[in-house]
């Protein structure tokens, strides 16, 4: 629950290493290493940096057995450095053997129902399937999953059933179309396979590169799970969002409305950039929606012709020096027109008075007036300290 504004869909809590996805746990922020998995030193170094930047789960791709055989070295390298972060292995083609090896070393394994080893892939060209063929395929998929699920159960490893719009199986497309419905039915088939094998440590994702498809699939998934009395947590993401501002805007446009509807238990913003850049977008999105608060809320007016001070550098300094005070809301206002009313919503702030002067506020109270604008941030910090609400910033540790 987020400050009484958003009521999250109730889901089961699925343990992934030392964290939980779903239940009453905060929405978990994850990302994915993009170094070659078999290059252990590079992967370990990248995961350390991702953890330091806030990653709460890191995924690695396991495309070949060479990748799978590198996982114990990655795990040991992280252990040697005292870095505790849950690891998830992404399995796609030729998946059964890779998954069985990966499960030995990771906390979660991802399988893709639409790709060849776990489904019929997009390589088939049939345009019709009989009920008998559908049942036979179901049993084939169950047979492929059974040893993986057995190993997951023995080792306490969770599974993500990860459906991508771009890799729906031919059978699903023939039966339900290349649509959100096809994505949902693909996920439901594998959920039911897991349930038949008495396994429920499942997270589900339905991803697409188009906002409308991704949102439609997830909303339909929730509806269908409700009908089936299922409560599995959802992993939200817009795959192949791109980079720069476009990638960020598309991702926020896709994830934001679903999160506001209470849908989603873990998120990733997938950017064609260094994955470390994904994390701040995730945390800023969750903070903007009032779902998680990981830093001070900074309010700043956009500035206009009424602005009486050089606002931007002072606001930047306030962020730099006080962003770690996550229990506080801080503000910087450029003029006395909207400044007093807007800053009243913050715990502490400054308001431009003109001629290089500012007022320092505590809530709606004006505590100081006529302060030189270059001393605005220092004056706020001194006031916070005098009120006993200052804490030193945390050391940069993993």
C-alpha positions as CSV (number, residue, x, y, z in Angstrom):
1,X,0.0,0.0,0.0
2,X,1.4,3.4,-0.9
3,X,0.4,6.3,1.4
4,X,-3.2,5.2,1.1
5,X,-3.4,6.2,-2.6
6,X,-2.8,2.9,-4.5
7,X,-4.1,-0.4,-3.4
8,X,-1.9,-3.1,-4.8
9,X,-3.3,-6.4,-6.1
10,X,-2.9,-9.0,-3.4
11,X,-0.4,-11.7,-4.5
12,X,1.5,-14.5,-2.9
13,X,5.0,-13.8,-1.6
14,X,7.6,-15.7,-3.6
15,X,11.0,-16.0,-2.1
16,X,14.0,-15.2,-4.3
17,X,17.2,-15.6,-2.4
18,X,17.0,-13.3,0.6
19,X,14.2,-11.1,-0.8
20,X,10.5,-11.7,-1.6
21,X,8.5,-10.7,-4.7
22,X,4.8,-10.1,-4.1
23,X,2.9,-10.3,-0.8
24,X,3.5,-7.3,1.4
25,X,7.1,-6.7,0.1
26,X,8.0,-3.5,-1.6
27,X,7.9,-3.5,-5.4
28,X,11.3,-4.9,-6.2
29,X,13.6,-3.1,-8.7
30,X,15.7,-5.3,-11.0
31,X,18.0,-5.1,-14.0
32,X,20.1,-7.3,-16.2
33,X,23.9,-7.6,-16.7
34,X,24.9,-7.2,-20.3
35,X,28.5,-8.5,-20.1
36,X,29.0,-11.9,-21.6
37,X,28.1,-14.3,-18.8
38,X,31.1,-16.5,-19.4
39,X,33.4,-13.6,-18.7
40,X,33.2,-14.0,-14.9
41,X,35.4,-11.1,-13.8
42,X,33.5,-8.6,-15.9
43,X,30.1,-9.9,-14.9
44,X,31.1,-9.8,-11.2
45,X,32.4,-6.3,-11.5
46,X,29.2,-5.2,-13.2
47,X,26.9,-6.8,-10.7
48,X,28.8,-5.1,-7.9
49,X,28.2,-1.8,-9.5
50,X,24.6,-2.5,-10.1
51,X,24.1,-3.5,-6.5
52,X,25.8,-0.4,-5.3
53,X,23.4,1.6,-7.5
54,X,20.4,0.0,-5.9
55,X,19.7,-3.2,-7.9
56,X,17.7,-5.6,-5.8
57,X,17.9,-8.5,-8.2
58,X,20.2,-9.0,-11.2
59,X,19.6,-11.2,-14.2
60,X,22.2,-12.9,-16.3
61,X,21.6,-14.6,-19.6
62,X,22.4,-18.3,-20.0
63,X,22.5,-18.9,-23.7
64,X,25.0,-21.8,-23.8
65,X,26.4,-24.4,-21.4
66,X,29.6,-22.2,-21.3
67,X,27.4,-19.5,-19.6
68,X,25.8,-22.0,-17.3
69,X,29.2,-23.3,-16.2
70,X,30.3,-19.7,-15.4
71,X,27.5,-19.3,-12.8
72,X,29.4,-20.9,-9.8
73,X,32.3,-18.6,-10.5
74,X,30.0,-15.5,-10.5
75,X,28.4,-16.6,-7.3
76,X,31.8,-17.3,-5.7
77,X,33.2,-13.9,-6.9
78,X,30.2,-12.1,-5.3
79,X,30.5,-14.0,-2.1
80,X,34.2,-13.3,-1.9
81,X,33.4,-9.6,-2.1
82,X,30.6,-9.8,0.4
83,X,28.0,-8.8,-2.1
84,X,24.6,-10.3,-1.5
85,X,22.2,-9.9,-4.4
86,X,19.7,-12.4,-5.8
87,X,20.6,-13.8,-9.2
88,X,18.2,-14.9,-11.9
89,X,19.2,-16.9,-15.0
90,X,17.4,-16.2,-18.3
91,X,16.9,-19.4,-20.2
92,X,15.7,-19.5,-23.8
93,X,16.6,-22.0,-26.5
94,X,17.8,-25.5,-25.7
95,X,16.6,-24.7,-22.2
96,X,16.1,-27.9,-20.2
97,X,19.8,-28.8,-19.8
98,X,20.8,-25.2,-19.3
99,X,18.1,-24.6,-16.7
100,X,19.1,-27.7,-14.7
101,X,22.7,-26.5,-14.5
102,X,21.7,-22.9,-13.7
103,X,19.3,-23.9,-10.9
104,X,22.3,-25.1,-8.9
105,X,23.7,-21.6,-8.6
106,X,20.9,-19.0,-8.9
107,X,17.8,-17.9,-6.9
108,X,15.4,-17.7,-9.8
109,X,15.3,-19.2,-13.3
110,X,13.4,-17.6,-16.2
111,X,11.8,-19.8,-18.9
112,X,10.2,-18.6,-22.1
113,X,7.1,-20.7,-23.1
114,X,7.3,-19.6,-26.8
115,X,10.9,-20.8,-27.5
116,X,11.8,-24.2,-28.9
117,X,12.9,-26.1,-25.9
118,X,9.8,-25.3,-23.8
119,X,7.2,-24.9,-26.6
120,X,6.9,-25.4,-30.3
121,X,8.6,-22.0,-31.1
122,X,7.8,-20.0,-34.2
123,X,9.4,-22.5,-36.5
124,X,6.3,-24.6,-37.1
125,X,4.1,-23.6,-40.1
126,X,0.9,-25.5,-39.2
127,X,-2.3,-23.5,-39.5
128,X,-4.5,-25.8,-37.5
129,X,-4.1,-28.0,-34.4
130,X,-6.5,-30.8,-33.4
131,X,-7.5,-31.3,-29.7
132,X,-5.3,-34.4,-29.6
133,X,-2.3,-32.4,-30.9
134,X,-2.9,-29.7,-28.3
135,X,-3.0,-32.3,-25.6
136,X,0.1,-34.0,-26.9
137,X,2.0,-30.7,-26.9
138,X,0.8,-30.0,-23.4
139,X,2.3,-33.3,-22.2
140,X,5.5,-32.7,-24.1
141,X,5.9,-29.3,-22.4
142,X,5.1,-30.9,-19.0
143,X,7.8,-33.5,-19.6
144,X,10.3,-30.8,-20.4
145,X,9.5,-28.7,-17.4
146,X,9.2,-31.6,-14.9
147,X,12.9,-32.1,-14.1
148,X,13.5,-28.3,-13.9
149,X,10.6,-27.9,-11.4
150,X,11.8,-30.9,-9.4
151,X,15.3,-29.2,-9.1
152,X,13.7,-25.8,-8.3
153,X,11.7,-27.4,-5.5
154,X,14.7,-29.2,-4.1
155,X,16.8,-26.1,-4.0
156,X,14.2,-23.4,-3.2
157,X,14.6,-21.7,-6.5
158,X,11.8,-19.6,-7.9
159,X,10.7,-19.6,-11.6
160,X,9.6,-16.7,-13.8
161,X,7.3,-17.7,-16.6
162,X,8.4,-15.0,-19.1
163,X,6.2,-14.5,-22.1
164,X,7.4,-12.2,-24.9
165,X,5.1,-10.9,-27.6
166,X,7.8,-11.4,-30.1
167,X,8.3,-15.1,-29.3
168,X,4.8,-16.6,-29.0
169,X,4.6,-20.2,-30.2
170,X,3.0,-20.9,-33.5
171,X,0.4,-23.0,-31.8
172,X,-0.6,-20.0,-29.6
173,X,-0.7,-17.7,-32.5
174,X,-2.9,-20.1,-34.5
175,X,-5.3,-20.6,-31.6
176,X,-5.4,-17.1,-30.2
177,X,-3.7,-14.7,-32.6
178,X,-0.5,-12.7,-32.2
179,X,-2.3,-10.7,-29.5
180,X,-2.4,-10.0,-25.8
181,X,-4.8,-12.9,-25.5
182,X,-2.2,-15.2,-27.0
183,X,0.4,-14.0,-24.5
184,X,-2.0,-14.6,-21.6
185,X,-2.9,-18.1,-22.8
186,X,0.7,-19.0,-23.2
187,X,1.4,-17.9,-19.6
188,X,-1.6,-19.7,-18.3
189,X,-0.6,-23.0,-19.9
190,X,2.7,-22.9,-18.1
191,X,1.2,-21.8,-14.8
192,X,-1.1,-24.8,-15.0
193,X,1.8,-27.1,-15.9
194,X,3.6,-25.9,-12.8
195,X,0.5,-26.4,-10.7
196,X,0.0,-29.9,-12.0
197,X,3.6,-30.5,-10.7
198,X,2.7,-29.0,-7.3
199,X,4.9,-25.9,-7.9
200,X,3.7,-22.4,-7.1
201,X,6.9,-20.4,-6.5
202,X,6.1,-18.5,-9.7
203,X,6.5,-15.0,-11.0
204,X,4.8,-14.1,-14.3
205,X,5.8,-11.5,-17.0
206,X,4.1,-10.5,-20.2
207,X,6.3,-8.2,-22.2
208,X,6.1,-6.4,-25.5
209,X,7.8,-3.5,-27.2
210,X,4.5,-1.6,-27.7
211,X,2.9,0.1,-24.8
212,X,-0.7,-0.9,-25.6
213,X,0.1,-4.5,-26.1
214,X,2.1,-4.8,-22.9
215,X,-0.6,-3.1,-20.9
216,X,-3.4,-5.0,-22.5
217,X,-1.7,-8.3,-21.8
218,X,-1.1,-7.5,-18.1
219,X,-4.6,-6.3,-17.5
220,X,-6.1,-9.4,-19.1
221,X,-3.7,-11.6,-17.2
222,X,-4.9,-10.1,-13.9
223,X,-8.5,-10.7,-15.0
224,X,-7.9,-14.3,-16.0
225,X,-5.9,-15.0,-12.8
226,X,-8.8,-13.7,-10.8
227,X,-11.1,-16.0,-12.6
228,X,-8.8,-18.9,-12.0
229,X,-8.2,-18.0,-8.3
230,X,-4.5,-17.4,-9.0
231,X,-2.5,-14.9,-7.0
232,X,0.9,-15.0,-8.7
233,X,3.1,-11.8,-8.6
234,X,3.7,-10.0,-11.9
235,X,7.0,-8.7,-13.3
236,X,6.4,-5.5,-15.4
237,X,8.6,-4.4,-18.2
238,X,8.4,-2.9,-21.7
239,X,11.0,-4.9,-23.7
240,X,13.1,-3.1,-26.3
241,X,12.1,0.3,-25.2
242,X,15.1,1.9,-26.8
243,X,17.4,4.5,-25.2
244,X,17.6,8.1,-24.1
245,X,14.5,10.1,-23.4
246,X,12.4,8.0,-25.8
247,X,13.2,4.8,-23.9
248,X,12.5,6.4,-20.6
249,X,9.2,8.0,-21.6
250,X,7.9,4.8,-23.3
251,X,8.8,2.8,-20.2
252,X,7.1,5.2,-17.8
253,X,4.1,5.4,-20.0
254,X,3.8,1.6,-20.0
255,X,4.5,0.9,-16.3
256,X,3.0,3.9,-14.7
257,X,-0.7,3.3,-15.3
258,X,-0.4,-0.4,-14.4
259,X,1.4,0.5,-11.1
260,X,-1.3,3.1,-10.4
261,X,-3.9,0.3,-10.8
262,X,-2.1,-1.8,-8.3
263,X,-0.6,-4.2,-10.8
264,X,3.0,-5.2,-10.5
265,X,5.3,-6.6,-7.9
266,X,8.7,-6.2,-9.6
267,X,9.8,-3.9,-12.4
268,X,12.6,-3.4,-14.9
269,X,13.1,-0.5,-17.3
270,X,14.9,-2.0,-20.3
271,X,17.1,0.5,-21.9
272,X,19.6,0.2,-24.7
273,X,22.2,1.7,-22.4
274,X,24.4,0.7,-19.5
275,X,22.0,-1.2,-17.3
276,X,23.0,1.0,-14.3
277,X,21.0,3.8,-15.9
278,X,17.8,1.7,-15.7
279,X,17.7,1.8,-11.9
280,X,17.2,5.5,-11.3
281,X,14.3,5.5,-13.7
282,X,12.7,2.7,-11.8
283,X,13.1,4.3,-8.4
284,X,12.1,7.7,-9.6
285,X,8.9,6.3,-11.1
286,X,8.0,4.4,-7.9
287,X,8.7,7.6,-5.9
288,X,6.7,9.8,-8.2
289,X,3.7,7.5,-7.8
290,X,4.1,7.4,-4.0
291,X,4.8,3.7,-4.0
292,X,8.4,3.8,-2.6
293,X,10.4,6.6,-1.1
294,X,14.1,6.1,-1.5
295,X,15.3,9.8,-1.3
296,X,14.0,13.2,-0.3
297,X,11.1,14.5,-2.3
298,X,12.4,17.6,-4.0
299,X,9.9,20.2,-5.2
300,X,11.1,22.9,-7.6
301,X,9.1,25.4,-9.6
302,X,9.7,25.5,-13.3
303,X,10.8,29.2,-13.1
304,X,9.4,32.0,-15.3
305,X,9.8,35.7,-15.7
306,X,8.7,36.1,-12.0
307,X,11.7,34.1,-10.8
308,X,13.8,36.4,-8.6
309,X,16.9,34.2,-8.0
310,X,19.2,32.0,-9.9
311,X,17.1,29.0,-8.9
312,X,18.5,26.0,-10.8
313,X,22.0,25.8,-9.2
314,X,20.5,26.1,-5.7
315,X,18.0,23.4,-6.4
316,X,20.8,21.2,-7.7
317,X,22.9,21.8,-4.6
318,X,19.9,21.0,-2.4
319,X,19.5,17.6,-4.2
320,X,23.2,16.9,-3.9
321,X,23.5,17.6,-0.2
322,X,20.1,16.5,1.1
323,X,18.7,13.9,-1.2
324,X,19.5,11.1,1.3
325,X,16.9,12.5,3.8
326,X,14.2,10.3,2.4
327,X,11.7,11.1,5.2
328,X,11.6,14.8,4.2
329,X,10.1,16.9,1.4
330,X,12.2,19.8,0.4
331,X,11.4,22.7,-1.9
332,X,13.0,25.5,-3.9
333,X,10.7,28.3,-5.2
334,X,11.7,31.1,-7.4
335,X,9.2,33.8,-6.4
336,X,6.7,35.0,-3.8
337,X,3.7,34.5,-6.1
338,X,3.3,30.7,-5.8
339,X,6.2,30.1,-3.5
340,X,4.5,30.4,-0.1
341,X,1.6,28.1,-1.0
342,X,3.7,25.5,-2.7
343,X,6.5,25.4,-0.2
344,X,3.9,24.9,2.6
345,X,3.5,21.3,1.3
346,X,7.2,20.7,2.1
347,X,9.0,20.2,5.3
348,X,11.7,22.8,4.5
349,X,12.5,25.1,1.6
350,X,13.5,28.4,0.3
351,X,11.6,31.1,-1.6
352,X,13.1,33.8,-3.9
353,X,12.5,37.3,-2.6
354,X,14.4,39.3,-5.2
355,X,17.8,41.1,-5.2
356,X,19.6,37.9,-4.4
357,X,17.6,37.2,-1.2
358,X,15.5,34.2,-0.1
359,X,13.2,33.2,2.7
360,X,13.8,30.0,4.5
361,X,10.6,28.0,5.4
362,X,9.6,25.2,7.7
363,X,6.2,24.0,6.4
364,X,4.0,27.1,6.1
365,X,6.2,29.0,8.5
366,X,8.7,31.6,7.3
367,X,11.6,31.1,9.7
368,X,14.2,33.4,8.1
369,X,14.0,36.2,5.6
370,X,16.6,38.2,3.7
371,X,19.1,35.3,3.5
372,X,21.6,35.6,0.7
373,X,20.6,33.2,-2.0
374,X,24.1,31.6,-2.0
375,X,23.4,30.6,1.6
376,X,20.0,29.1,0.9
377,X,20.9,25.5,1.0
378,X,23.3,25.8,4.0
379,X,20.6,27.7,5.9
380,X,18.1,24.9,5.3
381,X,20.6,22.2,6.4
382,X,21.3,24.2,9.6
383,X,17.6,24.4,10.3
384,X,17.1,20.7,9.8
385,X,20.0,20.0,12.1
386,X,18.6,22.4,14.7
387,X,15.3,20.5,14.5
388,X,17.1,17.2,15.1
389,X,16.0,15.8,11.8
390,X,19.4,15.6,10.0
391,X,21.2,12.3,9.4
392,X,24.6,11.9,7.8
393,X,24.5,10.4,4.3
394,X,25.3,6.7,4.1
395,X,28.8,5.6,3.2
396,X,29.2,4.1,-0.2
397,X,29.1,0.5,0.7
398,X,27.6,-2.6,-1.1
